[in-house]
């Protein structure tokens, strides 16, 4: 079968599939917001489009809605005031979502994948608008919002579509089966990709697009209707997503309610209601452990993909460049104020000191080196805010302010004044010194700009603590610094046992809390922090089933 949209985007799909196979660098969407890339007027037009939503009703209907909700406040200090249809009648919402599924199923992989990539193309055309929406709901600085919330999120979505295409294409549409014999038996068989049902995407506050789009598009192109339930503090980026999705679906002749927005008041607890409905067969969730665990236990009728909390670890044994190591770690701690599921938290290092090119450095001296790197990165407020962004919510601020209650404060956090947003909440990271005995502190995720430097009896104990902590509590990332091949090899084995991705001796412009679409897997599904990975075959293959029919020829 052919599809006009698939024909239009075939080269992009093929390039993404090739990159997933080779794991080489590829990006379909330029990450630079430069006028040389997007044109002189793109940034201004995108910002104006965002500003135009403020204080207005968002023009998107939700089946079974009643009234409106307005729940967003920018971490930069102002209310967005956007009103969204309040999803109240779950029966009507799910009935509408299911209405178009037969025609969507019958469109086949070609039709669905073509539509999916066309939606990404239309979202890319609004990338500056989306970047402003992500910035002022998540607190990311603008460039990061453009990259992580726009270009990189689009790449992750395309990656999911590419994997879905590969998995759906494994089985031919039709086949002739012939069993030899005196009288040969011949049959014609038809194989159809059949969706699971309604998919529920539960958005998060910090990365509303990056964490939602892979699951959304993986479910959609495999034939499922998708209900998007955004975090009440980060609705606008996903409202724009649903708006664009409905426009393309309608233009292609499909029911636009195949993708719907379910906005809520926080007191509605809508995610919990939707999650246990029998119509909901797929759930994608990013957020805290409590609700993630609840979903895994109670949403038994659905396949649940979760990304929850973990304890990301750095093991420091030795380094060939103390200054470069400190700079790399400082950037990793400071990026988006540590409000990333991949940000490092626990740094294990020998109490006797770390061997470096500048001599042996005690834990306090390592902290001082990172502190000096903070001074270079964050010393000027105007520059600091472009790396830190804003504190996303009061919970992060509370954890930061109480972090020094136990341990030694090596580097204190400070308040940063934003030159453009006087009411923004901006803080630098804090470094807290602990010992290996303080497991009650460091074995729990402290989401935000808090890092622990944990003194151990030596690198053997550091690796042992890394292994046991991740096995018990999970992690999205791990890192090691050592000039010893034996130590690096031991750390590799520990990371394989713990089921976590490992970065080794990062001294340059790559940081442990960043991952590249088509090349790096985000999460492994092999430890308690996440039961799935962006993106592998398992992430998409269970979103559909192949159902056959057969007949004699």
C-alpha positions as CSV (number, residue, x, y, z in Angstrom):
1,X,0.0,0.0,0.0
2,X,1.0,3.6,-0.5
3,X,0.2,6.7,1.4
4,X,0.7,10.3,0.2
5,X,2.1,11.3,3.6
6,X,4.4,8.3,3.7
7,X,5.6,9.1,0.2
8,X,6.3,12.6,1.3
9,X,8.3,11.6,4.4
10,X,9.8,8.3,3.2
11,X,13.4,9.6,3.1
12,X,13.1,10.8,6.7
13,X,11.7,7.5,7.9
14,X,14.4,5.5,6.1
15,X,17.1,7.7,7.5
16,X,15.7,7.3,11.1
17,X,15.5,3.5,10.6
18,X,19.1,3.4,9.4
19,X,20.3,5.5,12.3
20,X,18.6,3.2,14.8
21,X,20.4,0.3,13.2
22,X,23.8,1.9,13.0
23,X,23.6,4.0,16.2
24,X,25.4,6.7,14.4
25,X,24.6,10.5,14.7
26,X,21.4,11.6,13.0
27,X,18.9,14.3,13.6
28,X,15.9,15.2,11.5
29,X,15.2,18.5,13.2
30,X,17.9,21.2,13.7
31,X,18.5,21.9,17.4
32,X,19.8,25.4,16.9
33,X,17.3,28.2,17.2
34,X,19.5,30.4,15.1
35,X,17.9,32.7,12.5
36,X,20.3,31.3,10.0
37,X,18.5,27.9,10.4
38,X,14.9,28.9,10.9
39,X,14.7,32.4,9.4
40,X,14.8,35.9,10.9
41,X,11.2,36.1,11.9
42,X,10.7,32.6,13.3
43,X,11.7,33.3,16.9
44,X,9.5,36.5,17.2
45,X,6.5,34.8,15.6
46,X,6.8,31.8,17.9
47,X,7.0,34.0,21.0
48,X,4.0,36.1,19.8
49,X,2.0,32.9,19.2
50,X,2.8,31.8,22.8
51,X,1.9,35.2,24.2
52,X,-1.4,35.1,22.3
53,X,-2.5,32.1,24.3
54,X,-2.2,33.8,27.6
55,X,-5.4,34.7,29.3
56,X,-7.4,33.0,26.5
57,X,-9.5,29.9,26.1
58,X,-7.6,27.2,24.1
59,X,-9.7,26.3,21.1
60,X,-9.8,22.6,21.6
61,X,-12.9,20.6,22.4
62,X,-12.8,17.6,24.7
63,X,-15.7,15.1,24.4
64,X,-17.8,15.1,27.5
65,X,-16.2,18.2,28.9
66,X,-17.8,20.5,31.5
67,X,-16.5,24.0,32.1
68,X,-12.8,25.0,31.9
69,X,-9.7,24.8,34.0
70,X,-6.7,27.2,34.1
71,X,-3.9,25.7,36.2
72,X,-0.5,26.8,34.8
73,X,1.9,29.2,36.4
74,X,5.3,29.9,34.9
75,X,8.3,29.2,37.1
76,X,9.4,32.6,35.8
77,X,6.7,34.3,38.0
78,X,3.4,34.7,36.2
79,X,0.2,32.9,35.5
80,X,-0.4,31.7,32.0
81,X,-4.2,32.0,32.4
82,X,-5.0,29.7,29.5
83,X,-8.4,28.0,29.8
84,X,-8.8,24.4,28.7
85,X,-12.0,22.3,28.4
86,X,-12.3,20.3,31.6
87,X,-12.6,16.5,31.0
88,X,-15.4,15.4,33.2
89,X,-17.4,12.7,31.5
90,X,-15.0,9.8,31.1
91,X,-17.6,7.6,29.3
92,X,-18.1,10.2,26.6
93,X,-14.3,10.8,26.3
94,X,-13.5,7.1,25.8
95,X,-16.4,6.5,23.5
96,X,-15.3,9.3,21.3
97,X,-11.7,8.1,21.3
98,X,-12.8,4.6,20.2
99,X,-15.1,5.8,17.4
100,X,-12.5,6.2,14.7
101,X,-10.3,3.2,15.6
102,X,-11.6,0.8,12.9
103,X,-10.9,3.2,10.1
104,X,-7.5,4.0,11.7
105,X,-6.7,0.3,11.9
106,X,-7.7,-0.3,8.3
107,X,-5.4,2.5,7.1
108,X,-2.5,0.1,7.7
109,X,1.0,0.9,8.9
110,X,1.7,2.9,5.8
111,X,-1.2,5.3,6.3
112,X,-0.7,5.6,10.0
113,X,3.1,6.1,9.9
114,X,2.7,8.7,7.2
115,X,0.2,10.7,9.2
116,X,2.4,10.4,12.3
117,X,5.4,11.9,10.6
118,X,3.3,14.6,9.0
119,X,2.1,15.6,12.6
120,X,5.8,15.9,13.6
121,X,6.4,18.1,10.5
122,X,3.6,20.4,11.6
123,X,4.8,20.5,15.2
124,X,8.3,21.4,13.9
125,X,6.7,24.3,12.0
126,X,5.6,25.6,15.5
127,X,8.8,24.7,17.3
128,X,9.4,28.3,18.6
129,X,5.9,28.5,20.0
130,X,6.3,25.1,21.6
131,X,9.7,26.1,23.1
132,X,8.1,29.1,24.8
133,X,5.3,26.9,26.0
134,X,7.7,24.4,27.4
135,X,9.9,27.1,29.0
136,X,7.0,28.7,30.8
137,X,5.5,25.5,32.1
138,X,8.6,23.5,33.0
139,X,11.1,26.3,33.9
140,X,13.6,25.2,31.4
141,X,15.7,28.0,29.9
142,X,14.7,28.9,26.4
143,X,17.5,27.2,24.5
144,X,17.0,24.0,26.4
145,X,13.3,24.2,25.9
146,X,13.9,24.6,22.2
147,X,16.2,21.7,22.1
148,X,14.8,19.2,24.6
149,X,11.2,20.3,24.3
150,X,11.3,20.8,20.6
151,X,14.0,19.4,18.3
152,X,15.1,16.5,20.5
153,X,11.6,15.6,21.5
154,X,10.7,15.5,17.8
155,X,13.7,13.2,17.1
156,X,12.6,10.9,20.0
157,X,9.1,10.8,18.5
158,X,10.4,10.0,15.1
159,X,12.7,7.3,16.6
160,X,9.6,5.7,18.2
161,X,7.8,5.8,14.8
162,X,10.8,4.2,13.1
163,X,10.9,1.4,15.6
164,X,7.1,0.9,15.2
165,X,7.4,0.7,11.5
166,X,10.1,-1.9,11.7
167,X,8.1,-4.0,14.2
168,X,4.9,-3.7,12.2
169,X,6.7,-4.6,9.0
170,X,8.3,-7.8,10.2
171,X,5.2,-9.8,9.1
172,X,4.0,-9.5,5.4
173,X,0.5,-8.3,4.8
174,X,-0.3,-11.5,2.8
175,X,1.4,-14.8,2.1
176,X,0.8,-17.9,0.1
177,X,1.4,-21.1,2.1
178,X,1.9,-24.4,0.3
179,X,2.6,-27.8,1.9
180,X,4.0,-30.2,-0.7
181,X,2.4,-33.6,-1.2
182,X,0.5,-35.7,-3.7
183,X,-2.2,-33.2,-3.5
184,X,-0.5,-30.0,-2.3
185,X,-2.3,-27.9,0.3
186,X,-2.3,-24.3,-0.6
187,X,-3.6,-21.4,1.4
188,X,-3.6,-17.7,1.3
189,X,-3.1,-15.9,4.6
190,X,-3.7,-12.3,5.6
191,X,-1.9,-10.7,8.6
192,X,-3.3,-7.5,10.1
193,X,-1.7,-5.2,12.7
194,X,-4.4,-4.8,15.3
195,X,-4.2,-2.1,18.0
196,X,-4.6,-2.9,21.7
197,X,-7.2,-0.2,22.4
198,X,-7.1,3.2,23.9
199,X,-3.7,4.5,25.1
200,X,-3.4,6.9,28.0
201,X,-0.4,9.3,28.1
202,X,0.2,10.8,31.5
203,X,2.4,13.9,31.1
204,X,4.9,15.2,33.5
205,X,5.7,18.8,34.6
206,X,9.4,18.9,33.8
207,X,9.6,17.5,30.2
208,X,6.0,17.7,28.9
209,X,6.9,16.9,25.3
210,X,10.1,15.0,25.5
211,X,8.6,12.4,27.9
212,X,5.2,12.2,26.3
213,X,5.8,12.2,22.5
214,X,7.6,8.8,22.2
215,X,4.7,6.9,23.8
216,X,2.0,9.0,22.2
217,X,3.4,8.4,18.7
218,X,4.3,4.8,19.3
219,X,0.7,4.1,20.3
220,X,-0.9,6.2,17.6
221,X,1.0,4.8,14.6
222,X,0.4,1.2,15.8
223,X,-3.4,1.9,15.6
224,X,-4.4,3.0,19.0
225,X,-6.4,6.0,20.0
226,X,-4.6,8.2,22.4
227,X,-5.9,10.2,25.4
228,X,-3.4,12.8,26.5
229,X,-3.7,13.7,30.2
230,X,-1.2,16.5,30.8
231,X,0.2,17.5,34.2
232,X,-1.9,20.4,35.4
233,X,1.1,22.6,35.5
234,X,2.2,21.8,31.9
235,X,-0.8,21.7,29.7
236,X,-0.1,24.1,26.9
237,X,2.7,22.1,25.1
238,X,0.5,19.0,25.0
239,X,-2.6,21.1,24.0
240,X,-0.7,22.3,21.0
241,X,0.3,18.7,20.3
242,X,-3.3,17.5,20.3
243,X,-4.4,20.5,18.3
244,X,-1.9,19.7,15.5
245,X,-2.6,16.0,15.7
246,X,-6.3,16.6,15.2
247,X,-5.7,18.9,12.3
248,X,-3.7,16.4,10.4
249,X,-6.0,13.5,11.2
250,X,-9.0,15.4,10.0
251,X,-7.2,16.5,6.8
252,X,-6.2,12.8,6.2
253,X,-9.9,11.7,6.5
254,X,-9.7,10.2,10.0
255,X,-11.6,11.0,13.2
256,X,-9.7,13.8,15.0
257,X,-10.7,12.4,18.3
258,X,-8.2,9.6,17.8
259,X,-6.0,12.0,19.8
260,X,-7.8,13.9,22.6
261,X,-6.8,16.2,25.5
262,X,-8.0,15.4,29.0
263,X,-7.2,18.5,31.1
264,X,-8.2,18.5,34.7
265,X,-8.1,20.4,38.0
266,X,-5.5,18.7,40.2
267,X,-8.2,17.6,42.6
268,X,-9.9,15.6,39.9
269,X,-7.4,12.8,40.0
270,X,-8.3,12.0,36.4
271,X,-5.3,9.9,35.7
272,X,-6.3,7.4,38.3
273,X,-9.8,7.2,37.0
274,X,-8.8,6.7,33.4
275,X,-6.0,4.3,34.2
276,X,-8.3,1.5,35.4
277,X,-11.0,1.8,32.7
278,X,-11.3,-1.4,30.7
279,X,-11.1,0.5,27.4
280,X,-7.5,1.7,28.3
281,X,-5.0,-0.9,27.2
282,X,-1.8,1.1,27.2
283,X,-0.4,3.6,29.7
284,X,2.7,5.8,29.4
285,X,3.7,7.5,32.7
286,X,6.6,9.6,33.8
287,X,6.7,10.8,37.4
288,X,7.2,9.9,41.0
289,X,7.4,6.4,42.4
290,X,4.1,6.4,44.4
291,X,1.8,6.8,41.5
292,X,4.0,4.8,39.2
293,X,3.8,1.9,41.6
294,X,0.1,2.4,41.9
295,X,-0.4,2.2,38.2
296,X,1.7,-1.0,37.9
297,X,-0.4,-2.6,40.7
298,X,-3.9,-1.5,39.8
299,X,-4.0,-0.9,36.0
300,X,-3.9,-4.6,35.4
301,X,-6.0,-4.4,32.2
302,X,-3.3,-2.3,30.5
303,X,0.3,-2.6,29.6
304,X,2.0,0.1,31.7
305,X,5.2,1.8,30.6
306,X,6.7,3.8,33.6
307,X,9.7,6.0,34.2
308,X,10.0,6.7,37.9
309,X,12.5,8.0,40.4
310,X,16.1,6.6,40.6
311,X,19.4,7.4,42.3
312,X,21.9,8.4,39.6
313,X,25.5,7.7,40.5
314,X,29.0,8.8,39.8
315,X,32.0,6.7,41.0
316,X,35.2,8.8,41.1
317,X,38.3,6.7,41.4
318,X,40.9,8.9,39.6
319,X,41.1,11.2,36.7
320,X,43.6,12.4,34.1
321,X,42.2,16.0,34.2
322,X,40.8,17.2,37.5
323,X,39.7,20.5,36.1
324,X,37.9,19.0,33.1
325,X,36.2,16.4,35.4
326,X,35.0,19.2,37.8
327,X,33.7,21.3,34.9
328,X,31.8,18.3,33.4
329,X,30.2,17.4,36.7
330,X,29.4,21.0,37.5
331,X,27.6,21.4,34.2
332,X,25.7,18.1,34.8
333,X,24.6,19.2,38.3
334,X,23.6,22.7,37.1
335,X,21.8,21.9,33.9
336,X,18.1,22.7,34.3
337,X,18.8,23.0,38.1
338,X,19.2,19.3,38.3
339,X,15.5,18.8,37.5
340,X,16.2,15.9,35.2
341,X,15.6,12.2,35.7
342,X,19.1,11.7,34.3
343,X,20.9,14.2,36.5
344,X,23.6,12.8,38.8
345,X,23.0,12.8,42.5
346,X,25.4,10.5,44.4
347,X,29.1,10.9,43.9
348,X,31.1,8.0,45.6
349,X,34.8,8.7,46.2
350,X,37.5,7.4,48.5
351,X,37.8,9.2,51.8
352,X,41.6,9.0,51.4
353,X,41.3,11.0,48.2
354,X,41.2,10.9,44.4
355,X,44.4,10.6,42.4
356,X,44.5,13.4,39.8
357,X,46.9,15.2,37.5
358,X,47.0,17.9,40.2
359,X,47.8,15.4,43.0
360,X,45.6,13.6,45.5
361,X,42.3,15.4,46.1
362,X,40.2,14.9,49.3
363,X,36.4,14.8,49.0
364,X,36.4,18.4,50.3
365,X,38.9,19.4,47.6
366,X,36.8,17.7,44.9
367,X,33.8,19.7,46.2
368,X,35.9,22.9,46.0
369,X,37.0,22.1,42.5
370,X,33.3,21.6,41.4
371,X,32.5,24.8,43.3
372,X,35.1,26.7,41.4
373,X,33.6,25.3,38.2
374,X,30.2,26.5,39.4
375,X,31.7,30.0,39.8
376,X,32.8,30.0,36.2
377,X,29.5,28.7,34.9
378,X,27.1,30.5,37.2
379,X,29.0,33.4,38.6
380,X,27.1,36.0,36.5
381,X,23.4,35.9,37.0
382,X,22.5,36.7,33.4
383,X,24.6,33.8,32.1
384,X,23.6,31.5,35.0
385,X,19.8,31.6,34.2
386,X,20.5,30.4,30.7
387,X,21.8,27.1,32.1
388,X,19.7,26.8,35.3
389,X,16.3,27.8,34.1
390,X,13.7,28.1,36.9
391,X,12.7,25.9,39.9
392,X,9.7,24.0,38.6
393,X,7.7,23.8,41.8
394,X,7.8,24.3,45.6
395,X,8.7,20.7,46.2
396,X,12.1,21.1,44.6
397,X,12.7,24.3,46.6
398,X,11.7,22.6,49.8
399,X,14.1,19.7,49.2
400,X,16.9,22.1,48.4
401,X,16.4,24.2,51.5
402,X,16.4,21.1,53.8
403,X,19.3,19.3,52.1
404,X,21.9,20.6,54.5
405,X,20.2,19.2,57.6
406,X,22.4,16.2,57.5
407,X,26.0,16.2,56.3
408,X,28.5,18.9,55.6
409,X,27.6,21.7,53.2
410,X,30.6,21.8,50.9
411,X,29.0,24.3,48.5
412,X,25.9,26.2,49.4
413,X,23.1,27.1,47.0
414,X,22.5,30.7,46.2
415,X,19.6,32.7,44.8
416,X,20.0,34.0,41.3
417,X,18.2,37.1,40.0
418,X,16.7,36.7,36.5
419,X,17.4,39.8,34.4
420,X,14.2,39.4,32.4
421,X,11.8,37.9,35.0
422,X,12.1,39.5,38.4
423,X,9.7,37.0,40.0
424,X,11.5,33.9,38.7
425,X,12.7,31.3,41.2
426,X,16.3,30.4,40.3
427,X,18.8,28.6,42.5
428,X,22.3,27.2,42.0
429,X,23.1,23.6,43.1
430,X,24.3,22.6,46.6
431,X,27.0,20.0,47.3
432,X,26.6,18.0,50.6
433,X,29.3,15.8,52.1
434,X,28.2,12.5,53.5
435,X,29.8,9.2,54.5
436,X,28.9,5.7,53.4
437,X,27.0,5.2,56.7
438,X,24.4,7.9,55.6
439,X,22.5,5.5,53.4
440,X,19.2,6.8,54.8
441,X,19.9,10.1,53.0
442,X,21.6,9.1,49.7
443,X,19.5,6.0,48.8
444,X,16.5,8.2,48.2
445,X,16.2,10.5,45.1
446,X,16.4,14.1,46.1
447,X,15.0,15.5,42.8
448,X,16.5,18.9,42.1
449,X,19.8,20.8,42.5
450,X,21.2,18.6,45.3
451,X,24.3,16.4,45.0
452,X,25.9,14.2,47.6
453,X,29.7,13.6,47.8
454,X,29.9,10.3,49.7
455,X,33.2,9.3,51.3
456,X,33.9,5.6,51.1
457,X,36.7,3.3,52.3
458,X,37.9,3.0,48.7
459,X,36.8,2.4,45.1
460,X,35.8,-1.2,45.8
461,X,33.2,0.0,48.4
462,X,32.1,2.8,46.0
463,X,31.3,0.3,43.3
464,X,29.6,-2.1,45.7
465,X,27.4,0.8,47.0
466,X,26.6,1.8,43.4
467,X,25.6,-1.7,42.5
468,X,23.4,-2.4,45.6
469,X,21.8,1.1,45.5
470,X,20.8,0.9,41.9
471,X,19.5,-2.7,42.2
472,X,17.3,-1.7,45.1
473,X,16.2,1.8,44.1
474,X,17.0,2.1,40.3
475,X,18.8,4.7,38.2
476,X,18.6,6.2,34.8
477,X,22.3,7.0,34.5
478,X,25.7,6.1,35.9
479,X,29.2,7.5,35.4
480,X,32.8,6.5,36.3
481,X,36.0,8.4,36.4
482,X,39.2,6.3,36.5
483,X,42.5,6.1,34.8
484,X,42.6,2.4,35.7
485,X,41.3,0.0,33.0
486,X,40.6,-2.6,35.7
487,X,38.4,-0.2,37.6
488,X,36.5,0.9,34.5
489,X,36.0,-2.8,33.6
490,X,34.7,-3.5,37.1
491,X,32.3,-0.6,36.8
492,X,31.1,-1.9,33.5
493,X,30.3,-5.3,35.0
494,X,28.5,-3.6,38.0
495,X,26.5,-1.4,35.6
496,X,25.4,-4.5,33.6
497,X,24.4,-6.3,36.8
498,X,22.4,-3.2,37.9
499,X,20.9,-2.7,34.5
500,X,21.9,0.9,34.0
501,X,23.6,2.9,31.2
502,X,27.2,3.9,32.0
503,X,29.3,6.9,30.9
504,X,33.1,6.6,31.2
505,X,35.5,9.5,31.9
506,X,33.4,12.3,30.4
507,X,35.7,15.3,30.2
508,X,34.4,17.1,27.2
509,X,31.2,18.4,25.7
510,X,29.0,15.3,26.4
511,X,27.3,15.1,29.8
512,X,25.9,12.1,31.7
513,X,22.4,13.6,31.8
514,X,22.1,14.0,28.1
515,X,21.1,11.2,25.6
516,X,21.0,11.3,21.8
517,X,18.0,10.0,19.9
518,X,18.7,7.0,17.5
519,X,21.9,6.2,19.4
520,X,21.5,6.3,23.2
521,X,18.9,4.3,24.9
522,X,17.0,6.4,27.6
523,X,16.5,4.0,30.4
524,X,16.9,0.3,30.1
525,X,13.8,-1.3,31.7
526,X,16.3,-3.4,33.7
527,X,16.2,-1.7,37.1
528,X,13.4,-0.1,39.3
529,X,13.7,3.4,37.8
530,X,12.0,2.4,34.6
531,X,10.3,-0.6,33.1
532,X,10.9,0.5,29.5
533,X,13.4,2.2,27.3
534,X,13.3,5.0,24.8
535,X,13.5,3.4,22.4
536,X,13.8,-0.3,21.6
537,X,11.6,-2.9,20.0
538,X,10.0,-3.9,23.2
539,X,8.8,-0.3,23.7
540,X,6.6,-0.5,20.6
541,X,6.0,-4.2,19.8
542,X,3.5,-4.8,22.6
543,X,1.3,-1.9,21.5
544,X,-0.3,-4.0,18.8
545,X,-0.9,-7.6,17.9
546,X,-0.9,-9.4,14.5
547,X,-4.2,-11.2,13.8
548,X,-4.4,-13.6,10.9
549,X,-7.1,-15.0,8.6
550,X,-6.5,-17.9,6.2
551,X,-8.4,-19.5,3.3
552,X,-7.8,-22.3,0.8
553,X,-6.8,-21.4,-2.7
